[in-house]
Amino acid sequence: MSTSCFDREDETFIVLVNHEDQYSIWPHWKAVPAGWTAVDGIKGDKKTVLAHVEGAWTDMRPRSLRDWMREQEQQAGSAAA
């Protein structure tokens, strides 16, 4: 049985982000999937890239949900005034 590239200790990863500000790690040698963009300057072993993701992705809600919630708060504030 072969080991997934995501499970290999000697693999080099990059960090990806999508339009919803969601993060993922990806083997550096694989093509970046449609809808994702590589984060510049972030490349290394799994521990390194996961540390970056943990520090950067502090709000797990998708961007569209955060935007919608902000709009709801603004509308509620306008209605209360």
C-alpha positions in Angstrom: 0.0 0.0 0.0 1.4 3.4 -0.9 1.4 6.4 1.4 -0.5 9.5 0.4 1.7 12.5 -0.4 -0.2 14.4 2.4 1.1 11.8 4.9 4.8 11.8 3.9 7.2 13.4 6.4 9.6 14.4 3.6 7.0 16.2 1.5 7.2 19.9 0.7 3.9 21.8 0.8 2.6 25.2 -0.2 -0.4 27.1 1.3 -3.4 27.8 -0.8 -6.3 30.2 -0.2 -9.6 30.5 -2.1 -12.1 33.3 -2.8 -13.8 32.6 0.6 -10.5 33.1 2.5 -10.4 29.4 3.3 -7.0 27.8 3.5 -5.5 24.5 2.5 -2.1 22.9 2.2 -1.0 21.3 -1.1 2.1 19.4 -2.3 4.4 21.9 -4.0 4.8 19.8 -7.1 1.0 19.4 -7.8 -0.9 21.8 -10.0 -2.9 24.3 -8.0 -6.5 23.4 -8.3 -9.0 25.8 -10.0 -10.4 28.3 -7.5 -7.3 28.3 -5.3 -4.3 30.6 -5.2 -0.9 29.9 -3.8 0.1 32.2 -0.9 3.4 33.8 -1.9 6.5 32.9 0.1 4.9 30.1 2.1 6.6 26.8 1.3 8.0 24.1 3.6 7.4 21.0 5.6 3.9 20.1 6.8 4.5 21.5 10.3 5.7 24.9 8.9 2.8 25.4 6.5 0.3 24.3 9.0 1.7 26.8 11.5 1.2 29.5 8.9 -2.4 28.4 8.3 -3.2 28.4 12.0 -1.9 31.9 12.4 -3.6 33.3 9.2 -7.0 31.5 9.3 -8.4 32.9 12.5 -12.0 33.1 11.4 -13.3 29.8 9.9 -16.5 31.4 8.5 -16.4 31.8 4.7 -16.0 35.4 3.5 -19.5 35.4 2.0 -21.0 34.5 5.4 -18.9 37.2 7.2 -20.0 39.8 4.7 -23.7 38.7 5.0 -23.5 38.9 8.8 -21.9 42.4 8.6 -24.7 43.5 6.3 -27.3 42.1 8.7 -25.7 44.0 11.6 -25.7 47.2 9.7 -29.3 46.9 8.6 -30.3 46.1 12.2 -28.4 49.2 13.4 -30.1 51.4 10.7 -33.5 50.1 11.7 -32.9 50.8 15.4 -31.8 54.4 14.8 
